[in-house]
Amino acid sequence: MIEKKKKYKLSDFRYQLPKKFIAQKPKQKRDGSKMMVLNREEQTIKHKKFSDITDYFQKNDLLILNNTKVFPAKLYATKDRTDAKVEIFLLRELGDRLWEVLVKPARKVRIGNKLILSDGLFCDVIDNTVSGGRVVRFEFEKGNFDDILDKLGHPPLPPYIERPATASDKERYQTVYAEKRGAVAAPIAGLHFTPQILKKLEKKGVNIYYITLHIGLGTFKPVQVEDLNRHHMDSEYFEVSPSTAVAINEAKRKRRRIFAVGTSTVRALETVNVSGFQISPKKGWTNKFIHPPHEFKIVDGLITNFHQPESTLLMLTSSFGGYKFIKDAYKVAKQKNYRFLSYGDSMLIT
């Protein structure tokens, strides 16, 4: 579906989202969430459970998932000499033991400070970044840094989840098919899937393939310019493998349906869309920003969650589903008490 050639502004994606709609905890069962089903051709809305998702697939459909893995990016330290408490949020690895991070309170962390995390583990602040972060070098006597993070780190829950992370979040803020470590935010549309649902889809003849896009903290960054053409997305690392590219291109040739799970998956596929209805395998960095109007030529169906006002995720969803249709659907979602954001309910757009 192609949105009419209206020039949309930031304020077009503003809506009221009271805190009561923001899910603070996941459902007891991954597939127990509600699922709103939108049919773009018929302009209909149906209300289902996510466990019904398999009913909307048929043999030879293609399902593309983002297999990025969230790592425990949040650490707590104390400054040497003052013992002041500092929160460290790992953004990306720059080199051996060298990381770009965010720190709180930022005003109290300066170049030359030493931040102590535990016995034998500390980091030196060696530089500032243009975005207000810090560059730190970790020092430790023995072990593997990933193993250290798994032991000391905390799940990087989104800022709108107003509670401390718990042990259960390490499992639930992660898809069951997470494989490639590197994200600081989960591909939330995939959180609803269970091994049983994936097996049921495979038995139905659905072909399942994966891309990787390591979601960064920029997914929560608000758009601050009214003119959307002036907004710049943070770059995120992605990979589309040769096997996934071949499967997608074959599906397009044979006119089979392709479903993407999550806006991150769509962004990766649109990044490597080189000739309209074909994609090529690629790995690298993408800052692809999708907002209405945008013509999608690869994806036929989208599984996503309900997103924040004025967010790039809402803009992509509105571009795929149609601006007015999505706007109306969000109104219905609040009327029907759907749960919003990362631990919230799901939406299937066909």
C-alpha positions as a LaTeX table, in Angstrom:
\begin{tabular}{lrrr}
\hline
Residue & $x$ (\AA) & $y$ (\AA) & $z$ (\AA) \\
\hline
Met1 & 0.00 & 0.00 & 0.00 \\
Ile2 & 1.43 & 3.41 & $-0.98$ \\
Glu3 & 0.55 & 6.40 & 1.16 \\
Lys4 & $-0.73$ & 9.43 & $-0.74$ \\
Lys5 & 1.94 & 12.01 & $-1.46$ \\
Lys6 & 1.25 & 14.16 & 1.55 \\
Lys7 & 4.23 & 15.66 & 3.33 \\
Tyr8 & 3.92 & 14.43 & 6.90 \\
Lys9 & 5.32 & 16.31 & 9.88 \\
Leu10 & 6.42 & 15.25 & 13.34 \\
Ser11 & 3.19 & 16.56 & 14.86 \\
Asp12 & 1.19 & 14.18 & 12.63 \\
Phe13 & 2.51 & 11.32 & 14.79 \\
Arg14 & 1.60 & 12.85 & 18.13 \\
Tyr15 & $-1.03$ & 11.13 & 20.26 \\
Gln16 & $-1.83$ & 10.86 & 23.95 \\
Leu17 & $-0.43$ & 7.77 & 25.67 \\
Pro18 & $-1.34$ & 7.70 & 29.37 \\
Lys19 & 0.99 & 5.66 & 31.58 \\
Lys20 & $-1.73$ & 3.11 & 32.29 \\
Phe21 & $-1.34$ & 1.75 & 28.74 \\
Ile22 & 2.45 & 1.24 & 28.98 \\
Ala23 & 3.16 & $-2.38$ & 29.90 \\
Gln24 & 5.61 & $-2.55$ & 32.79 \\
Lys25 & 5.90 & $-6.34$ & 32.79 \\
Pro26 & 5.52 & $-9.04$ & 30.16 \\
Lys27 & 2.53 & $-11.35$ & 30.06 \\
Gln28 & 2.95 & $-14.61$ & 31.95 \\
Lys29 & 3.13 & $-16.45$ & 28.63 \\
Arg30 & 4.99 & $-15.02$ & 25.65 \\
Asp31 & 2.17 & $-15.81$ & 23.24 \\
Gly32 & $-0.56$ & $-14.70$ & 25.65 \\
Ser33 & $-0.64$ & $-11.12$ & 24.43 \\
Lys34 & $-3.47$ & $-9.66$ & 22.38 \\
Met35 & $-2.96$ & $-9.33$ & 18.64 \\
Met36 & $-4.72$ & $-6.72$ & 16.55 \\
Val37 & $-5.04$ & $-7.88$ & 12.95 \\
Leu38 & $-5.23$ & $-5.17$ & 10.28 \\
Asn39 & $-6.20$ & $-5.98$ & 6.71 \\
Arg40 & $-5.09$ & $-3.08$ & 4.52 \\
Glu41 & $-7.10$ & $-4.08$ & 1.47 \\
Glu42 & $-10.38$ & $-4.54$ & 3.33 \\
Gln43 & $-9.60$ & $-1.85$ & 5.95 \\
Thr44 & $-10.78$ & $-4.20$ & 8.71 \\
Ile45 & $-9.60$ & $-4.65$ & 12.29 \\
Lys46 & $-9.91$ & $-7.93$ & 14.20 \\
His47 & $-8.93$ & $-8.78$ & 17.76 \\
Lys48 & $-7.09$ & $-12.03$ & 18.39 \\
Lys49 & $-4.47$ & $-13.61$ & 20.66 \\
Phe50 & $-0.89$ & $-13.85$ & 19.47 \\
Ser51 & $-1.21$ & $-17.63$ & 19.74 \\
Asp52 & $-3.56$ & $-17.34$ & 16.71 \\
Ile53 & $-0.71$ & $-16.02$ & 14.53 \\
Thr54 & $-0.28$ & $-19.34$ & 12.71 \\
Asp55 & $-3.81$ & $-19.05$ & 11.29 \\
Tyr56 & $-2.64$ & $-16.17$ & 9.10 \\
Phe57 & 0.15 & $-18.09$ & 7.37 \\
Gln58 & 0.01 & $-20.57$ & 4.52 \\
Lys59 & 2.41 & $-23.02$ & 2.92 \\
Asn60 & 5.48 & $-21.44$ & 1.26 \\
Asp61 & 5.08 & $-18.09$ & 3.01 \\
Leu62 & 8.38 & $-16.59$ & 4.12 \\
Leu63 & 8.91 & $-15.33$ & 7.68 \\
Ile64 & 11.93 & $-13.11$ & 8.34 \\
Leu65 & 13.12 & $-12.59$ & 11.92 \\
Asn66 & 15.87 & $-10.47$ & 13.48 \\
Asn67 & 18.18 & $-12.79$ & 15.45 \\
Thr68 & 20.09 & $-10.07$ & 17.30 \\
Lys69 & 20.82 & $-10.83$ & 20.94 \\
Val70 & 20.55 & $-8.25$ & 23.71 \\
Phe71 & 23.54 & $-8.13$ & 26.02 \\
Pro72 & 23.36 & $-6.90$ & 29.66 \\
Ala73 & 24.50 & $-3.39$ & 28.82 \\
Lys74 & 23.76 & $-1.64$ & 32.12 \\
Leu75 & 26.43 & $-1.60$ & 34.81 \\
Tyr76 & 26.79 & 0.12 & 38.18 \\
Ala77 & 30.07 & 1.53 & 39.47 \\
Thr78 & 31.54 & 3.88 & 42.04 \\
Lys79 & 34.03 & 6.67 & 41.40 \\
Asp80 & 37.38 & 6.22 & 43.04 \\
Arg81 & 38.14 & 8.72 & 45.81 \\
Thr82 & 34.53 & 9.91 & 46.21 \\
Asp83 & 32.60 & 6.59 & 46.12 \\
Ala84 & 29.85 & 8.39 & 44.16 \\
Lys85 & 27.45 & 5.99 & 42.41 \\
Val86 & 27.56 & 5.94 & 38.60 \\
Glu87 & 25.40 & 4.12 & 36.05 \\
Ile88 & 27.23 & 2.97 & 32.92 \\
Phe89 & 25.26 & 2.10 & 29.79 \\
Leu90 & 27.34 & 0.33 & 27.13 \\
Leu91 & 26.54 & 1.50 & 23.60 \\
Arg92 & 29.13 & $-0.06$ & 21.32 \\
Glu93 & 32.56 & $-1.64$ & 21.41 \\
Leu94 & 35.18 & 0.52 & 19.71 \\
Gly95 & 38.14 & $-1.80$ & 20.12 \\
Asp96 & 39.73 & $-4.22$ & 22.55 \\
Arg97 & 38.32 & $-3.25$ & 25.97 \\
Leu98 & 37.39 & 0.19 & 24.55 \\
Trp99 & 33.69 & 1.17 & 24.67 \\
Glu100 & 31.42 & 4.10 & 23.93 \\
Val101 & 29.09 & 4.50 & 26.92 \\
Leu102 & 26.52 & 6.76 & 28.49 \\
Val103 & 26.99 & 7.64 & 32.16 \\
Lys104 & 24.66 & 8.97 & 34.85 \\
Pro105 & 25.08 & 11.48 & 36.36 \\
Ala106 & 27.06 & 12.67 & 33.34 \\
Arg107 & 28.10 & 16.00 & 34.86 \\
Lys108 & 30.11 & 14.22 & 37.54 \\
Val109 & 32.07 & 11.90 & 35.25 \\
Arg110 & 35.11 & 13.52 & 33.66 \\
Ile111 & 38.12 & 12.47 & 31.64 \\
Gly112 & 40.65 & 10.90 & 34.00 \\
Asn113 & 38.08 & 9.45 & 36.39 \\
Lys114 & 38.33 & 5.79 & 37.36 \\
Leu115 & 35.04 & 3.91 & 37.78 \\
Ile116 & 35.21 & 0.78 & 39.91 \\
Leu117 & 32.74 & $-2.02$ & 39.19 \\
Ser118 & 34.07 & $-4.84$ & 41.38 \\
Asp119 & 37.30 & $-6.26$ & 42.73 \\
Gly120 & 39.69 & $-6.45$ & 39.82 \\
Leu121 & 37.35 & $-4.69$ & 37.36 \\
Phe122 & 37.34 & $-0.96$ & 36.63 \\
Cys123 & 37.32 & 1.42 & 33.69 \\
Asp124 & 39.17 & 4.66 & 32.95 \\
Val125 & 37.32 & 7.55 & 31.33 \\
Ile126 & 39.54 & 8.60 & 28.43 \\
Asp127 & 37.40 & 10.84 & 26.22 \\
Asn128 & 34.06 & 12.58 & 25.67 \\
Thr129 & 31.81 & 11.97 & 22.65 \\
Val130 & 29.97 & 14.57 & 20.60 \\
Ser131 & 26.64 & 13.06 & 21.69 \\
Gly132 & 27.35 & 13.56 & 25.39 \\
Gly133 & 28.69 & 10.09 & 26.12 \\
Arg134 & 32.11 & 8.90 & 27.23 \\
Val135 & 34.80 & 6.61 & 25.90 \\
Val136 & 36.09 & 4.24 & 28.56 \\
Arg137 & 38.74 & 1.54 & 28.70 \\
Phe138 & 37.95 & $-1.49$ & 30.84 \\
Glu139 & 40.68 & $-3.16$ & 32.84 \\
Phe140 & 40.41 & $-6.60$ & 34.38 \\
Glu141 & 42.89 & $-9.23$ & 35.44 \\
Lys142 & 41.36 & $-12.38$ & 34.03 \\
Gly143 & 38.37 & $-13.78$ & 32.23 \\
Asn144 & 36.34 & $-12.91$ & 29.16 \\
Phe145 & 34.55 & $-9.55$ & 29.07 \\
Asp146 & 31.32 & $-11.09$ & 27.77 \\
Asp147 & 31.34 & $-13.51$ & 30.69 \\
Ile148 & 31.99 & $-10.63$ & 33.09 \\
Leu149 & 29.06 & $-8.71$ & 31.61 \\
Asp150 & 26.78 & $-11.71$ & 31.90 \\
Lys151 & 27.64 & $-11.89$ & 35.60 \\
Leu152 & 27.57 & $-8.19$ & 36.54 \\
Gly153 & 25.41 & $-6.56$ & 33.88 \\
His154 & 21.70 & $-5.83$ & 34.00 \\
Pro155 & 19.14 & $-6.05$ & 31.17 \\
Pro156 & 18.90 & $-2.64$ & 29.45 \\
Leu157 & 15.18 & $-2.13$ & 29.88 \\
Pro158 & 13.68 & 0.84 & 28.02 \\
Pro159 & 13.41 & 4.14 & 29.92 \\
Tyr160 & 9.60 & 3.97 & 29.97 \\
Ile161 & 9.69 & 0.78 & 32.06 \\
Glu162 & 9.76 & 2.43 & 35.46 \\
Arg163 & 11.09 & $-0.36$ & 37.63 \\
Pro164 & 14.45 & $-2.04$ & 38.23 \\
Ala165 & 15.35 & $-4.95$ & 35.99 \\
Thr166 & 14.87 & $-8.38$ & 37.54 \\
Ala167 & 16.41 & $-11.78$ & 36.87 \\
Ser168 & 13.37 & $-12.76$ & 34.77 \\
Asp169 & 14.00 & $-9.82$ & 32.43 \\
Lys170 & 17.23 & $-11.49$ & 31.29 \\
Glu171 & 15.05 & $-14.15$ & 29.69 \\
Arg172 & 11.93 & $-12.19$ & 28.76 \\
Tyr173 & 13.66 & $-9.13$ & 27.24 \\
Gln174 & 15.16 & $-11.50$ & 24.69 \\
Thr175 & 13.66 & $-13.45$ & 21.79 \\
Val176 & 13.74 & $-17.25$ & 21.96 \\
Tyr177 & 15.74 & $-17.26$ & 18.70 \\
Ala178 & 18.33 & $-14.63$ & 19.74 \\
Glu179 & 21.73 & $-15.69$ & 18.47 \\
Lys180 & 24.09 & $-12.86$ & 17.53 \\
Arg181 & 25.06 & $-10.70$ & 20.49 \\
Gly182 & 25.19 & $-6.96$ & 19.98 \\
Ala183 & 21.87 & $-5.18$ & 20.70 \\
Val184 & 21.09 & $-2.84$ & 23.60 \\
Ala185 & 17.35 & $-3.00$ & 22.86 \\
Ala186 & 15.27 & $-6.04$ & 21.99 \\
Pro187 & 13.47 & $-6.53$ & 18.66 \\
Ile188 & 10.21 & $-6.35$ & 20.58 \\
Ala189 & 7.86 & $-7.78$ & 17.95 \\
Gly190 & 9.73 & $-11.05$ & 18.27 \\
Leu191 & 9.26 & $-11.33$ & 22.02 \\
His192 & 5.83 & $-12.95$ & 21.48 \\
Phe193 & 7.17 & $-15.97$ & 19.58 \\
Thr194 & 7.66 & $-19.32$ & 21.31 \\
Pro195 & 9.54 & $-22.41$ & 20.09 \\
Gln196 & 6.15 & $-24.11$ & 19.76 \\
Ile197 & 4.77 & $-21.41$ & 17.45 \\
Leu198 & 7.89 & $-21.51$ & 15.27 \\
Lys199 & 7.63 & $-25.30$ & 15.01 \\
Lys200 & 3.94 & $-25.07$ & 14.15 \\
Leu201 & 4.73 & $-22.58$ & 11.36 \\
Glu202 & 7.45 & $-24.86$ & 10.00 \\
Lys203 & 5.04 & $-27.83$ & 10.00 \\
Lys204 & 2.61 & $-25.68$ & 8.05 \\
Gly205 & 5.27 & $-25.21$ & 5.37 \\
Val206 & 6.33 & $-21.67$ & 6.29 \\
Asn207 & 9.99 & $-20.97$ & 5.47 \\
Ile208 & 11.79 & $-19.15$ & 8.29 \\
Tyr209 & 14.92 & $-17.09$ & 7.70 \\
Tyr210 & 16.89 & $-14.54$ & 9.69 \\
Ile211 & 18.60 & $-11.21$ & 9.35 \\
Thr212 & 20.64 & $-9.44$ & 12.02 \\
Leu213 & 20.29 & $-5.81$ & 13.02 \\
His214 & 21.82 & $-4.77$ & 16.33 \\
Ile215 & 19.29 & $-2.31$ & 17.73 \\
Gly216 & 20.89 & 0.67 & 19.46 \\
Leu217 & 19.69 & 3.17 & 22.03 \\
Gly218 & 18.65 & 5.43 & 19.15 \\
Thr219 & 15.44 & 3.40 & 18.86 \\
Phe220 & 14.21 & 5.36 & 21.91 \\
Lys221 & 15.58 & 8.71 & 20.75 \\
Pro222 & 12.72 & 11.15 & 20.08 \\
Val223 & 12.50 & 12.91 & 16.75 \\
Gln224 & 13.05 & 16.59 & 17.50 \\
Val225 & 12.48 & 18.27 & 14.15 \\
Glu226 & 9.08 & 19.01 & 12.63 \\
Asp227 & 10.48 & 18.45 & 9.12 \\
Leu228 & 11.08 & 14.70 & 9.01 \\
Asn229 & 13.57 & 15.07 & 6.17 \\
Arg230 & 15.93 & 16.74 & 8.64 \\
His231 & 15.95 & 13.83 & 11.11 \\
His232 & 19.04 & 11.61 & 11.14 \\
Met233 & 18.82 & 8.05 & 12.44 \\
Asp234 & 21.65 & 6.57 & 14.48 \\
Ser235 & 23.62 & 4.01 & 12.48 \\
Glu236 & 23.15 & 0.35 & 13.43 \\
Tyr237 & 25.09 & $-2.71$ & 12.29 \\
Phe238 & 23.21 & $-5.24$ & 10.16 \\
Glu239 & 23.74 & $-8.43$ & 8.17 \\
Val240 & 21.60 & $-10.00$ & 5.46 \\
Ser241 & 23.09 & $-13.39$ & 4.61 \\
Pro242 & 23.31 & $-14.88$ & 1.10 \\
Ser243 & 20.87 & $-17.67$ & 2.07 \\
Thr244 & 18.26 & $-15.16$ & 3.29 \\
Ala245 & 18.70 & $-13.01$ & 0.18 \\
Val246 & 18.28 & $-16.03$ & $-2.11$ \\
Ala247 & 15.12 & $-17.14$ & $-0.25$ \\
Ile248 & 13.58 & $-13.66$ & $-0.48$ \\
Asn249 & 14.39 & $-13.25$ & $-4.16$ \\
Glu250 & 12.94 & $-16.68$ & $-4.95$ \\
Ala251 & 9.79 & $-15.86$ & $-2.99$ \\
Lys252 & 9.36 & $-12.61$ & $-4.95$ \\
Arg253 & 9.82 & $-14.42$ & $-8.27$ \\
Lys254 & 7.20 & $-16.99$ & $-7.31$ \\
Arg255 & 4.89 & $-14.33$ & $-5.84$ \\
Arg256 & 4.92 & $-15.83$ & $-2.39$ \\
Arg257 & 4.16 & $-13.70$ & 0.65 \\
Ile258 & 6.95 & $-12.34$ & 2.82 \\
Phe259 & 6.31 & $-11.40$ & 6.46 \\
Ala260 & 8.76 & $-9.33$ & 8.50 \\
Val261 & 8.86 & $-9.47$ & 12.27 \\
Gly262 & 9.58 & $-5.99$ & 13.57 \\
Thr263 & 10.55 & $-2.62$ & 12.18 \\
Ser264 & 14.25 & $-3.50$ & 12.51 \\
Thr265 & 13.80 & $-6.37$ & 10.07 \\
Val266 & 12.01 & $-4.11$ & 7.60 \\
Arg267 & 14.78 & $-1.51$ & 7.83 \\
Ala268 & 17.44 & $-4.11$ & 7.07 \\
Leu269 & 15.53 & $-5.43$ & 4.06 \\
Glu270 & 14.82 & $-1.96$ & 2.71 \\
Thr271 & 18.51 & $-1.11$ & 3.09 \\
Val272 & 19.53 & $-3.96$ & 0.76 \\
Asn273 & 16.63 & $-3.52$ & $-1.69$ \\
Val274 & 18.78 & $-2.80$ & $-4.73$ \\
Ser275 & 16.41 & $-3.20$ & $-7.66$ \\
Gly276 & 12.80 & $-2.87$ & $-6.66$ \\
Phe277 & 11.81 & $-6.49$ & $-6.09$ \\
Gln278 & 15.27 & $-7.97$ & $-5.47$ \\
Ile279 & 17.73 & $-7.75$ & $-2.58$ \\
Ser280 & 21.41 & $-8.51$ & $-2.32$ \\
Pro281 & 23.33 & $-9.98$ & 0.64 \\
Lys282 & 25.21 & $-7.36$ & 2.59 \\
Lys283 & 26.67 & $-6.46$ & 5.96 \\
Gly284 & 27.47 & $-3.00$ & 7.24 \\
Trp285 & 25.80 & $-0.01$ & 8.89 \\
Thr286 & 22.41 & 1.48 & 8.15 \\
Asn287 & 20.72 & 4.72 & 9.17 \\
Lys288 & 17.67 & 4.05 & 6.98 \\
Phe289 & 14.74 & 6.22 & 8.08 \\
Ile290 & 11.34 & 5.14 & 6.75 \\
His291 & 8.33 & 7.42 & 7.04 \\
Pro292 & 5.28 & 8.13 & 4.87 \\
Pro293 & 5.15 & 8.16 & 1.94 \\
His294 & 7.28 & 5.09 & 1.22 \\
Glu295 & 6.74 & 2.28 & $-1.26$ \\
Phe296 & 7.48 & $-1.18$ & 0.14 \\
Lys297 & 8.40 & $-3.74$ & $-2.51$ \\
Ile298 & 9.75 & $-6.62$ & $-0.45$ \\
Val299 & 7.49 & $-7.10$ & 2.58 \\
Asp300 & 3.82 & $-8.14$ & 2.31 \\
Gly301 & 3.05 & $-8.44$ & 6.02 \\
Leu302 & 4.40 & $-6.85$ & 9.19 \\
Ile303 & 4.28 & $-8.06$ & 12.79 \\
Thr304 & 4.96 & $-5.24$ & 15.21 \\
Asn305 & 4.02 & $-3.77$ & 18.61 \\
Phe306 & 2.28 & $-0.51$ & 19.54 \\
His307 & 4.84 & 2.29 & 19.55 \\
Gln308 & 5.56 & 5.58 & 21.27 \\
Pro309 & 4.14 & 8.86 & 19.95 \\
Glu310 & 6.44 & 10.69 & 17.51 \\
Ser311 & 8.78 & 7.68 & 17.28 \\
Thr312 & 10.52 & 6.45 & 14.13 \\
Leu313 & 8.94 & 3.04 & 14.78 \\
Leu314 & 5.45 & 4.52 & 14.62 \\
Met315 & 6.39 & 6.35 & 11.43 \\
Leu316 & 7.56 & 3.17 & 9.72 \\
Thr317 & 4.43 & 1.30 & 10.85 \\
Ser318 & 2.23 & 4.15 & 9.58 \\
Ser319 & 4.07 & 4.10 & 6.28 \\
Phe320 & 3.42 & 0.37 & 5.86 \\
Gly321 & $-0.14$ & 0.22 & 7.16 \\
Gly322 & $-1.33$ & 3.59 & 5.91 \\
Tyr323 & $-1.28$ & 6.72 & 8.05 \\
Lys324 & $-5.02$ & 7.05 & 8.68 \\
Phe325 & $-5.57$ & 3.30 & 9.14 \\
Ile326 & $-2.83$ & 3.08 & 11.79 \\
Lys327 & $-4.04$ & 6.24 & 13.50 \\
Asp328 & $-7.55$ & 4.77 & 13.74 \\
Ala329 & $-6.16$ & 1.43 & 14.93 \\
Tyr330 & $-4.30$ & 3.11 & 17.79 \\
Lys331 & $-7.52$ & 4.79 & 18.92 \\
Val332 & $-9.23$ & 1.39 & 18.91 \\
Ala333 & $-6.31$ & $-0.12$ & 20.80 \\
Lys334 & $-6.78$ & 2.32 & 23.67 \\
Gln335 & $-10.54$ & 1.74 & 23.67 \\
Lys336 & $-9.92$ & $-2.01$ & 23.93 \\
Asn337 & $-7.20$ & $-1.63$ & 26.59 \\
Tyr338 & $-4.33$ & $-2.96$ & 24.55 \\
Arg339 & $-0.91$ & $-2.81$ & 26.23 \\
Phe340 & 1.67 & $-0.60$ & 24.52 \\
Leu341 & 5.44 & $-0.60$ & 23.90 \\
Ser342 & 8.12 & $-3.24$ & 24.53 \\
Tyr343 & 6.25 & $-5.62$ & 26.84 \\
Gly344 & 2.89 & $-4.79$ & 25.27 \\
Asp345 & 0.56 & $-6.41$ & 22.76 \\
Ser346 & 1.13 & $-7.08$ & 19.08 \\
Met347 & $-0.20$ & $-6.02$ & 15.71 \\
Leu348 & $-0.29$ & $-7.97$ & 12.46 \\
Ile349 & $-0.66$ & $-5.92$ & 9.28 \\
Thr350 & $-1.42$ & $-7.81$ & 6.08 \\
\hline
\end{tabular}
